[in-house]
Each structure stands twice: as C-alpha cells, then as structure tokens.
Amino acid sequence: MSGRKRPSARTASPSSSSSSYGSSSSSYEAKKRKRQISLSTFKNWKSKYDEELQTLTWLDCDRDKGEVDALWCSACRAYKGAIYGMKNYSEAWIAGSQNQRVSNVVDHGNSEQHKVAMCRYRQAQAKSSSQPVTSYAPIAKSLLNLGDTDKARLRRKFDICYMMAKEGMAFEKFAAIYELEQRHDVELGT
C-alpha cells in the first residue's frame, strides 16, 4: 500500500441527524387522520341514492359522536349464508366497511353479491307481509302478461310434460311428441 491515507467514512447516528423531509414515521402515523363522514352526510347519501340503489332499505352505519365509524349492509349481513361462496365475495360490507366514500356505496349497491342478498331480502319481505307471489317471483309476473292464446299454448305444453313425467318417459322425447301434436293441428306455438 502506498503512504496515502484513506478518507474516513462519515457516520452519523440516526438520532443525531435531522431530516429535512419531516418527522419519523411513527409521528406521521399519529398525525394521519382517519377519513370519517358526518352523520348528516350519511343521511344525505342514504336519501340521494335511494331511487337508484334502494339505500333506505340496506345502508346503515356505526355511529360515534355525530360521525360515522363504519358503513355496512343490512341485507348482506342478513343473507351472508346465501352469498358466502359467490365469486368476488367480500366481508367488508358485512363486518363494516372503513372505506367511507360514496363511490364505495355505489359499487357495493351494484355488486352481484348485494343483488342476490337484496333479492332474498325482498322475497322474505313479500312472504312475511302476505303479498301475492307475483310481487316477488319474476316468472309469476311474466305469466300475468301472457295473452289468452299464449296461456292456452303453455298449458298444453305443461300437459305434455306432466304426461311424460307420469309415464316415466325421458324428456328427450318431448320434441317428438311436440311434432306429433302439431301434425294433429294442436296449436302449441313455438
């Protein structure tokens, strides 16, 4: 080695150095404000989005001193078992969502799991209030809109299916029986 001295590396202890970028991360976390909406904002959302998403029915919150701690869905909570295994299933709106943005409310209202839970909720409400089956069953609603000739055609098709079931025939034979009935000038429709 030559007679030259190496320059010494400067080391400074972290506690003695001052950063021009602000304070440490622990004080940052303490200063970080949790986003919370006021109770009046929550009530405005609930009424504003009711026509589109029926928020008066399902949107609820945990309240603390005039502010909202968490948003949750009463329909999804009630029918958790029916939606548990669905694709994109999320516990957030069942346990209480900390994401307090209106876009989160709209996204949940349009989600598939919420739609299934709301369908179950409406069915239970209709059954418990002794409403007619046409108020909650889409097939029953569509049958009300059929004309007399369509009802007669549908009745004949059901008669064929009933006879096939009683006789233990395979449903694959329906097409052949259907064609036979049409050859006998029985109006069955398409």
ROSE-4610 file (N, C-alpha, C; in Angstrom, 1 decimal, always signed):
// ROSE-4610
residu = [M/M/M/S/S/S/G/G/G/R/R/R/K/K/K/R/R/R/P/P/P/S/S/S/A/A/A/R/R/R/T/T/T/A/A/A/S/S/S/P/P/P/S/S/S/S/S/S/S/S/S/S/S/S/S/S/S/S/S/S/Y/Y/Y/G/G/G/S/S/S/S/S/S/S/S/S/S/S/S/S/S/S/Y/Y/Y/E/E/E/A/A/A/K/K/K/K/K/K/R/R/R/K/K/K/R/R/R/Q/Q/Q/I/I/I/S/S/S/L/L/L/S/S/S/T/T/T/F/F/F/K/K/K/N/N/N/W/W/W/K/K/K/S/S/S/K/K/K/Y/Y/Y/D/D/D/E/E/E/E/E/E/L/L/L/Q/Q/Q/T/T/T/L/L/L/T/T/T/W/W/W/L/L/L/D/D/D/C/C/C/D/D/D/R/R/R/D/D/D/K/K/K/G/G/G/E/E/E/V/V/V/D/D/D/A/A/A/L/L/L/W/W/W/C/C/C/S/S/S/A/A/A/C/C/C/R/R/R/A/A/A/Y/Y/Y/K/K/K/G/G/G/A/A/A/I/I/I/Y/Y/Y/G/G/G/M/M/M/K/K/K/N/N/N/Y/Y/Y/S/S/S/E/E/E/A/A/A/W/W/W/I/I/I/A/A/A/G/G/G/S/S/S/Q/Q/Q/N/N/N/Q/Q/Q/R/R/R/V/V/V/S/S/S/N/N/N/V/V/V/V/V/V/D/D/D/H/H/H/G/G/G/N/N/N/S/S/S/E/E/E/Q/Q/Q/H/H/H/K/K/K/V/V/V/A/A/A/M/M/M/C/C/C/R/R/R/Y/Y/Y/R/R/R/Q/Q/Q/A/A/A/Q/Q/Q/A/A/A/K/K/K/S/S/S/S/S/S/S/S/S/Q/Q/Q/P/P/P/V/V/V/T/T/T/S/S/S/Y/Y/Y/A/A/A/P/P/P/I/I/I/A/A/A/K/K/K/S/S/S/L/L/L/L/L/L/N/N/N/L/L/L/G/G/G/D/D/D/T/T/T/D/D/D/K/K/K/A/A/A/R/R/R/L/L/L/R/R/R/R/R/R/K/K/K/F/F/F/D/D/D/I/I/I/C/C/C/Y/Y/Y/M/M/M/M/M/M/A/A/A/K/K/K/E/E/E/G/G/G/M/M/M/A/A/A/F/F/F/E/E/E/K/K/K/F/F/F/A/A/A/A/A/A/I/I/I/Y/Y/Y/E/E/E/L/L/L/E/E/E/Q/Q/Q/R/R/R/H/H/H/D/D/D/V/V/V/E/E/E/L/L/L/G/G/G/T/T/T]
num = [1/1/1/2/2/2/3/3/3/4/4/4/5/5/5/6/6/6/7/7/7/8/8/8/9/9/9/10/10/10/11/11/11/12/12/12/13/13/13/14/14/14/15/15/15/16/16/16/17/17/17/18/18/18/19/19/19/20/20/20/21/21/21/22/22/22/23/23/23/24/24/24/25/25/25/26/26/26/27/27/27/28/28/28/29/29/29/30/30/30/31/31/31/32/32/32/33/33/33/34/34/34/35/35/35/36/36/36/37/37/37/38/38/38/39/39/39/40/40/40/41/41/41/42/42/42/43/43/43/44/44/44/45/45/45/46/46/46/47/47/47/48/48/48/49/49/49/50/50/50/51/51/51/52/52/52/53/53/53/54/54/54/55/55/55/56/56/56/57/57/57/58/58/58/59/59/59/60/60/60/61/61/61/62/62/62/63/63/63/64/64/64/65/65/65/66/66/66/67/67/67/68/68/68/69/69/69/70/70/70/71/71/71/72/72/72/73/73/73/74/74/74/75/75/75/76/76/76/77/77/77/78/78/78/79/79/79/80/80/80/81/81/81/82/82/82/83/83/83/84/84/84/85/85/85/86/86/86/87/87/87/88/88/88/89/89/89/90/90/90/91/91/91/92/92/92/93/93/93/94/94/94/95/95/95/96/96/96/97/97/97/98/98/98/99/99/99/100/100/100/101/101/101/102/102/102/103/103/103/104/104/104/105/105/105/106/106/106/107/107/107/108/108/108/109/109/109/110/110/110/111/111/111/112/112/112/113/113/113/114/114/114/115/115/115/116/116/116/117/117/117/118/118/118/119/119/119/120/120/120/121/121/121/122/122/122/123/123/123/124/124/124/125/125/125/126/126/126/127/127/127/128/128/128/129/129/129/130/130/130/131/131/131/132/132/132/133/133/133/134/134/134/135/135/135/136/136/136/137/137/137/138/138/138/139/139/139/140/140/140/141/141/141/142/142/142/143/143/143/144/144/144/145/145/145/146/146/146/147/147/147/148/148/148/149/149/149/150/150/150/151/151/151/152/152/152/153/153/153/154/154/154/155/155/155/156/156/156/157/157/157/158/158/158/159/159/159/160/160/160/161/161/161/162/162/162/163/163/163/164/164/164/165/165/165/166/166/166/167/167/167/168/168/168/169/169/169/170/170/170/171/171/171/172/172/172/173/173/173/174/174/174/175/175/175/176/176/176/177/177/177/178/178/178/179/179/179/180/180/180/181/181/181/182/182/182/183/183/183/184/184/184/185/185/185/186/186/186/187/187/187/188/188/188/189/189/189/190/190/190]
x = [+0.8/+0.0/+0.9/+0.3/+1.0/+0.9/+1.6/+1.6/+0.3/-0.6/-1.7/-2.7/-3.4/-4.4/-5.8/-6.6/-7.9/-8.8/-9.7/-10.6/-11.5/-11.8/-12.7/-14.1/-14.9/-16.4/-17.1/-17.9/-18.7/-19.8/-20.0/-21.1/-21.8/-23.1/-23.8/-24.9/-25.1/-26.2/-27.5/-28.5/-29.8/-30.5/-30.2/-30.8/-30.3/-29.0/-28.4/-28.7/-29.0/-29.2/-30.6/-30.7/-32.0/-32.4/-33.6/-34.0/-34.8/-34.5/-35.3/-36.6/-36.9/-38.1/-39.3/-39.0/-40.1/-39.8/-40.8/-40.5/-40.5/-40.3/-40.2/-41.6/-41.6/-42.9/-43.9/-43.4/-44.3/-45.1/-44.5/-45.2/-46.2/-45.7/-46.6/-47.9/-47.8/-49.0/-49.9/-49.3/-50.1/-50.9/-50.2/-50.9/-51.8/-51.7/-52.5/-54.0/-54.9/-56.3/-57.1/-57.9/-58.8/-60.0/-60.3/-61.4/-62.7/-63.5/-64.8/-65.8/-67.0/-68.1/-69.0/-69.6/-70.6/-71.9/-72.6/-73.9/-74.9/-74.8/-75.7/-75.3/-74.0/-73.6/-74.1/-74.0/-74.5/-76.0/-76.8/-78.2/-78.5/-77.7/-77.9/-77.6/-76.6/-76.3/-77.4/-77.9/-79.0/-80.2/-80.6/-81.8/-81.5/-80.3/-79.9/-79.9/-79.3/-79.1/-80.3/-81.3/-82.4/-83.1/-83.4/-84.1/-83.3/-82.0/-81.1/-80.8/-80.5/-79.9/-80.7/-81.9/-82.7/-81.9/-81.1/-80.3/-81.0/-82.3/-83.0/-83.3/-83.3/-83.5/-82.3/-81.1/-79.9/-78.8/-78.6/-77.4/-77.6/-76.6/-76.6/-75.2/-75.0/-73.7/-73.5/-72.3/-72.0/-71.7/-72.4/-72.2/-71.4/-70.7/-70.0/-69.8/-70.5/-70.4/-70.6/-71.7/-72.0/-71.2/-70.3/-69.6/-69.8/-69.6/-69.8/-68.5/-68.5/-67.3/-67.1/-68.2/-68.2/-69.5/-69.5/-70.7/-70.9/-72.2/-72.5/-73.8/-74.0/-75.2/-76.0/-77.2/-78.1/-78.6/-78.8/-79.2/-78.1/-76.9/-75.8/-75.5/-75.7/-75.5/-76.5/-77.8/-78.9/-78.8/-78.3/-78.2/-76.8/-75.9/-74.5/-74.3/-75.1/-75.1/-75.4/-76.2/-76.6/-75.6/-74.8/-73.8/-72.4/-72.2/-70.8/-69.9/-70.3/-69.5/-69.4/-70.0/-70.0/-68.7/-68.5/-67.3/-67.2/-66.0/-65.7/-66.4/-66.7/-67.3/-66.4/-67.0/-66.2/-66.9/-66.2/-66.7/-66.9/-66.3/-66.2/-67.6/-68.6/-69.9/-70.7/-70.2/-70.9/-70.3/-69.0/-68.3/-68.4/-68.4/-68.4/-67.2/-67.5/-66.5/-66.0/-64.6/-64.0/-63.8/-64.0/-63.9/-65.2/-65.1/-66.3/-66.3/-66.4/-66.6/-67.9/-68.5/-69.8/-69.6/-68.4/-68.2/-68.2/-67.8/-67.8/-69.2/-70.1/-71.5/-72.2/-71.9/-72.5/-71.9/-70.6/-70.0/-70.7/-70.8/-71.5/-72.9/-73.6/-75.0/-75.2/-74.2/-74.2/-73.5/-73.0/-72.3/-73.2/-72.7/-73.5/-74.0/-73.0/-73.4/-74.5/-74.5/-75.5/-76.9/-76.8/-78.1/-78.8/-78.0/-78.5/-79.1/-78.4/-78.9/-80.2/-80.2/-81.4/-82.6/-82.4/-83.4/-84.0/-83.1/-83.6/-84.3/-83.8/-84.5/-85.9/-86.0/-87.4/-88.3/-87.8/-88.7/-89.2/-88.3/-88.7/-89.7/-89.5/-90.4/-91.8/-91.8/-93.1/-93.8/-93.1/-93.7/-94.2/-93.5/-93.9/-95.1/-95.3/-96.4/-97.6/-97.6/-98.7/-99.0/-98.0/-98.1/-98.3/-99.0/-99.1/-97.8/-97.7/-96.4/-95.9/-96.8/-96.4/-95.6/-95.6/-94.8/-93.4/-93.0/-91.5/-91.0/-91.8/-91.4/-91.4/-90.3/-90.3/-91.1/-91.1/-91.8/-93.3/-93.8/-95.2/-95.6/-94.7/-95.0/-95.2/-94.3/-94.4/-95.6/-96.1/-97.3/-98.5/-98.5/-99.6/-99.8/-98.6/-98.6/-99.0/-99.1/-99.5/-100.9/-101.1/-102.5/-103.1/-104.4/-105.2/-104.7/-104.3/-103.9/-102.5/-101.6/-100.3/-100.5/-101.5/-101.7/-102.2/-103.1/-103.6/-102.4/-101.6/-100.4/-99.5/-99.2/-98.4/-99.0/-100.3/-101.0/-100.9/-101.0/-100.8/-99.4/-98.4/-97.0/-96.8/-97.4/-97.3/-98.0/-99.1/-99.9/-99.0/-98.3/-97.4/-96.3/-95.7/-94.6/-95.1/-96.3/-96.9/-97.2/-97.7/-98.0/-96.7/-95.6/-94.3/-93.8/-93.9/-93.4/-94.2/-95.5/-96.3/-96.0/-95.7/-95.4/-93.9/-93.1/-91.7/-90.9/-91.4/-90.7/-89.5/-88.5/-87.4/-87.8/-87.2/-87.6/-87.1/-86.2/-85.7/-86.8/-87.8/-89.0/-89.9/-89.7/-90.6/-90.7/-89.6/-89.6/-90.4/-90.3/-91.0/-92.5/-92.9/-94.3/-94.9/-94.1/-94.4/-94.7/-93.8/-94.1/-95.4/-95.6/-96.8/-98.0/-98.0/-99.2/-99.4/-98.4/-98.5/-99.1/-98.7/-99.3/-100.8/-101.2/-102.6/-103.4/-102.7/-103.3/-103.6/-102.8/-102.9/-101.9/-102.5/-101.7/-100.9/-99.5/-98.6/-97.7/-97.7/-96.8/-95.4/-94.4/-93.0/-92.2]
y = [-1.2/+0.0/+1.2/+2.2/+3.5/+4.2/+5.3/+6.0/+6.9/+6.9/+7.7/+7.2/+8.1/+7.7/+7.7/+6.7/+6.7/+7.7/+8.3/+9.2/+8.4/+8.8/+8.1/+8.3/+7.2/+7.3/+8.1/+9.0/+9.7/+8.9/+8.7/+8.0/+8.9/+9.0/+9.8/+8.9/+9.0/+8.2/+8.8/+7.9/+8.3/+9.3/+9.2/+10.1/+11.5/+11.6/+12.9/+13.7/+12.9/+13.6/+14.2/+15.3/+15.9/+15.8/+15.4/+15.2/+16.4/+16.8/+17.9/+17.5/+16.2/+15.6/+15.5/+15.9/+15.8/+14.9/+14.5/+13.7/+12.2/+11.4/+10.0/+9.4/+8.1/+7.5/+7.3/+7.1/+7.0/+8.2/+9.4/+10.6/+10.9/+10.4/+10.5/+9.8/+8.5/+7.7/+8.4/+9.0/+9.7/+10.9/+11.6/+12.7/+12.4/+11.2/+10.7/+10.7/+11.4/+11.5/+10.4/+9.7/+8.7/+9.4/+9.0/+9.7/+9.2/+10.1/+9.9/+10.9/+10.4/+11.3/+11.6/+12.7/+13.1/+12.4/+12.4/+11.7/+12.3/+13.6/+14.3/+13.9/+13.8/+13.3/+11.9/+11.1/+9.7/+9.7/+10.5/+10.6/+11.2/+12.1/+12.7/+11.6/+10.8/+9.7/+8.7/+8.4/+7.4/+7.8/+9.1/+9.6/+9.9/+10.3/+10.7/+9.4/+8.4/+7.2/+6.1/+6.5/+5.5/+5.1/+6.0/+5.7/+4.7/+4.9/+4.1/+2.8/+2.8/+1.7/+1.2/+1.8/+1.4/+1.5/+2.5/+2.6/+2.7/+3.2/+3.3/+1.9/+0.9/-0.5/-1.1/-0.9/-1.6/-0.8/+0.4/+1.1/+1.5/+1.2/+1.5/+1.8/+2.3/+2.6/+2.5/+2.4/+2.5/+4.0/+4.5/+6.0/+6.2/+7.3/+7.7/+9.2/+9.8/+11.3/+12.1/+11.8/+12.6/+12.2/+11.2/+10.8/+9.3/+8.9/+7.5/+6.8/+5.7/+4.8/+3.9/+3.2/+2.2/+2.1/+1.8/+1.6/+0.1/-0.4/-1.8/-2.0/-3.2/-3.5/-4.5/-4.1/-5.0/-6.2/-6.1/-7.2/-8.2/-7.8/-8.7/-9.4/-8.7/-9.3/-10.3/-10.0/-11.0/-12.2/-12.1/-13.3/-13.6/-13.5/-13.9/-15.3/-16.2/-17.6/-17.9/-17.0/-17.2/-16.6/-15.7/-15.1/-15.5/-16.3/-16.6/-17.1/-18.1/-18.7/-18.1/-16.9/-16.2/-15.7/-15.6/-15.0/-13.6/-13.1/-11.8/-11.5/-12.5/-12.4/-11.5/-10.6/-9.8/-9.6/-9.7/-9.5/-8.0/-7.1/-5.7/-5.1/-5.3/-4.7/-5.5/-6.7/-7.4/-7.1/-7.0/-6.6/-5.1/-4.3/-2.9/-2.3/-1.6/-1.0/+0.3/+0.3/+1.6/+2.5/+2.1/+2.9/+3.8/+5.0/+5.9/+6.9/+6.3/+7.1/+6.8/+7.7/+7.5/+6.5/+6.5/+5.5/+4.1/+3.9/+2.6/+2.1/+3.1/+2.7/+2.3/+3.1/+2.8/+1.5/+1.2/+0.0/-1.2/-1.1/-2.2/-2.4/-1.3/-1.4/-2.1/-2.0/-2.6/-4.0/-4.4/-5.7/-6.9/-8.0/-9.2/-9.8/-9.8/-10.4/-9.6/-8.2/-7.4/-7.6/-7.8/-8.0/-9.3/-10.4/-11.6/-11.5/-10.8/-10.6/-9.7/-8.7/-7.9/-8.7/-9.6/-10.4/-11.3/-11.9/-12.7/-11.9/-10.7/-9.8/-9.4/-9.1/-8.7/-9.9/-11.1/-12.3/-12.5/-12.4/-12.6/-11.6/-10.3/-9.3/-9.5/-10.0/-10.2/-11.4/-12.4/-13.6/-13.3/-12.5/-12.2/-11.2/-10.4/-9.5/-10.0/-11.3/-12.0/-11.3/-10.9/-10.3/-11.5/-11.2/-12.3/-12.7/-13.9/-14.4/-13.6/-12.9/-12.1/-10.8/-10.5/-9.3/-9.6/-10.9/-11.2/-12.3/-12.9/-14.0/-13.5/-13.4/-12.9/-13.8/-15.1/-16.0/-15.7/-15.6/-15.3/-14.0/-13.0/-11.7/-11.8/-12.6/-12.7/-13.5/-14.4/-15.2/-14.3/-13.2/-12.3/-11.5/-11.3/-10.5/-11.4/-12.7/-13.5/-13.3/-13.4/-13.3/-14.7/-14.7/-16.0/-17.1/-16.8/-17.8/-18.4/-17.5/-17.9/-18.8/-18.4/-19.2/-20.6/-20.7/-22.0/-22.8/-22.2/-22.9/-23.5/-22.6/-23.0/-24.1/-24.1/-25.1/-26.5/-26.5/-27.7/-28.3/-27.4/-27.9/-28.5/-27.8/-28.4/-29.7/-29.9/-31.1/-32.2/-31.9/-32.9/-33.3/-32.3/-32.6/-33.4/-33.1/-33.8/-35.3/-35.5/-36.9/-37.6/-37.0/-37.7/-38.1/-37.2/-37.5/-38.6/-38.6/-39.6/-41.0/-41.0/-42.3/-42.7/-41.8/-42.1/-42.0/-41.2/-41.1/-40.1/-40.3/-39.4/-38.1/-37.0/-35.7/-35.5/-36.3/-36.2/-36.5/-37.2/-37.5/-36.3/-35.2/-34.1/-33.5/-33.4/-32.8/-33.7/-35.0/-35.9/-35.8/-35.8/-35.6/-34.3/-33.2/-31.9/-31.8/-32.4/-32.5/-33.3/-34.4/-35.2/-34.4/-33.6/-32.8/-31.7/-31.1/-30.1/-30.7/-32.0/-32.6/-32.9/-33.0/-33.2/-31.9/-30.8/-29.5/-28.9/-29.4/-28.8/-27.6/-26.4/-25.2/-25.1/-25.3/-25.2/-24.0/-23.3/-22.2/-22.6/-21.8/-22.1/-22.4]
z = [+0.0/+0.0/+0.0/-0.6/-0.6/+0.7/+0.8/+2.1/+2.2/+1.3/+1.4/+2.4/+3.0/+4.0/+3.3/+3.6/+3.1/+3.8/+3.1/+3.8/+4.6/+5.8/+6.7/+6.3/+6.4/+6.1/+7.2/+6.8/+7.8/+8.2/+9.5/+10.0/+11.0/+10.9/+11.9/+12.4/+13.7/+14.3/+13.9/+13.7/+13.2/+14.2/+15.4/+16.4/+16.3/+15.9/+15.9/+14.6/+13.6/+12.3/+12.2/+11.6/+11.4/+9.9/+9.6/+8.3/+7.8/+6.6/+6.0/+5.5/+5.5/+5.0/+6.0/+7.2/+8.2/+9.3/+10.0/+11.2/+10.9/+11.9/+11.7/+11.4/+11.0/+10.5/+11.7/+12.9/+14.0/+14.3/+14.2/+14.4/+13.2/+12.0/+10.8/+11.0/+11.5/+11.7/+12.8/+13.7/+14.8/+14.2/+13.2/+12.6/+11.5/+11.0/+9.9/+10.3/+9.6/+10.0/+9.3/+10.1/+9.5/+8.9/+7.7/+7.0/+7.5/+8.0/+8.6/+8.0/+7.7/+7.3/+8.4/+8.3/+9.4/+9.2/+10.2/+10.2/+9.2/+9.1/+8.1/+6.7/+6.4/+5.0/+4.8/+5.8/+5.6/+5.3/+6.0/+5.8/+4.4/+3.9/+2.6/+1.5/+1.7/+0.8/+0.7/+1.9/+2.0/+1.3/+1.3/+0.6/-0.8/-1.2/-2.6/-3.4/-2.9/-3.8/-3.6/-2.9/-2.6/-3.9/-4.8/-6.0/-6.9/-7.0/-7.8/-7.1/-5.8/-5.1/-4.0/-3.7/-2.5/-1.2/-1.1/+0.1/+1.4/+1.4/+2.6/+3.2/+2.4/+2.8/+3.5/+2.9/+3.3/+3.9/+3.6/+4.0/+5.5/+6.3/+7.7/+8.2/+9.4/+9.8/+11.4/+11.8/+13.2/+13.5/+14.5/+14.8/+16.0/+16.0/+17.2/+17.3/+18.2/+18.4/+17.1/+16.4/+15.2/+14.0/+14.1/+12.9/+12.7/+11.5/+11.0/+11.2/+11.9/+12.1/+11.0/+10.6/+9.5/+8.8/+7.6/+6.8/+6.6/+6.7/+6.5/+5.8/+5.3/+4.5/+5.3/+5.7/+6.5/+5.7/+4.4/+3.6/+3.5/+3.2/+3.1/+4.5/+5.6/+6.9/+7.1/+6.7/+7.0/+6.1/+4.9/+4.0/+3.7/+4.6/+4.5/+4.0/+4.5/+4.1/+2.6/+2.1/+0.7/-0.3/+0.2/-0.7/-0.4/+0.6/+1.1/+0.0/-0.8/-1.8/-3.1/-3.3/-4.6/-5.0/-6.3/-6.9/-6.4/-6.1/-5.6/-4.3/-3.5/-2.2/-1.3/-0.5/+0.4/+1.7/+2.8/+4.1/+4.5/+3.7/+4.0/+4.4/+3.7/+4.0/+5.0/+5.4/+6.4/+7.8/+7.8/+9.1/+9.3/+8.3/+8.4/+7.5/+6.5/+5.6/+6.2/+6.2/+6.7/+5.5/+4.3/+3.1/+3.0/+3.5/+3.6/+2.4/+1.2/+0.0/-0.7/-1.3/-2.0/-3.1/-3.7/-4.8/-4.3/-3.1/-2.4/-2.2/-1.8/-1.6/-2.9/-4.0/-5.3/-5.8/-5.7/-6.1/-5.4/-4.1/-3.3/-3.8/-4.0/-4.4/-5.7/-6.6/-7.9/-8.0/-6.8/-6.8/-6.9/-7.5/-7.6/-6.3/-5.3/-4.0/-3.4/-3.5/-2.9/-3.6/-4.9/-5.7/-5.2/-5.0/-4.5/-3.1/-2.3/-0.9/-0.9/-1.8/-1.9/-2.4/-3.4/-3.9/-2.8/-2.0/-0.9/+0.2/+0.4/+1.3/+0.9/-0.4/-0.9/-0.9/-1.2/-1.1/+0.3/+1.2/+2.6/+3.1/+2.6/+3.0/+2.4/+1.1/+0.5/+1.1/+1.4/+2.0/+3.4/+4.2/+5.5/+5.6/+4.5/+4.5/+3.7/+3.4/+2.7/+1.4/+0.7/-0.6/-1.6/-2.7/-3.7/-4.3/-4.8/-5.4/-6.5/-7.2/-8.4/-7.9/-6.7/-6.2/-6.1/-6.0/-5.8/-6.7/-7.5/-8.3/-9.8/-10.5/-11.8/-12.8/-12.7/-13.6/-13.4/-12.2/-12.0/-12.6/-12.5/-13.1/-14.6/-15.2/-16.7/-17.1/-16.3/-16.6/-16.6/-15.8/-15.8/-17.1/-17.8/-19.0/-20.3/-20.1/-21.3/-21.7/-23.0/-23.6/-23.4/-23.7/-23.5/-24.4/-25.7/-26.6/-26.1/-25.6/-25.1/-23.9/-23.0/-21.8/-22.2/-23.2/-23.7/-24.2/-25.0/-25.6/-24.5/-23.5/-22.4/-21.6/-21.4/-20.7/-21.4/-22.7/-23.5/-23.4/-23.4/-23.3/-21.9/-20.8/-19.5/-19.4/-20.1/-20.1/-20.7/-21.8/-22.4/-21.4/-20.8/-19.8/-18.6/-18.1/-17.0/-17.4/-18.6/-19.0/-19.1/-19.7/-19.8/-18.4/-17.5/-16.1/-15.5/-15.6/-15.0/-15.6/-16.9/-17.6/-17.5/-16.9/-16.7/-18.0/-18.9/-20.2/-20.1/-20.9/-20.9/-21.6/-21.0/-21.5/-23.0/-23.4/-24.8/-25.8/-25.4/-26.3/-26.5/-25.7/-25.8/-27.2/-27.9/-29.3/-30.2/-30.1/-31.0/-30.7/-29.4/-29.1/-29.5/-29.4/-29.8/-31.3/-32.1/-33.5/-33.8/-33.1/-33.4/-33.1/-32.0/-31.6/-32.7/-33.2/-34.3/-35.5/-35.9/-37.0/-36.9/-35.6/-35.3/-35.2/-35.6/-35.6/-34.2/-33.3/-31.9/-31.9/-31.6/-31.6/-30.3/-30.5/-29.4/-29.4/-30.5/-30.6/-30.9/-30.7/-31.0/-29.7]
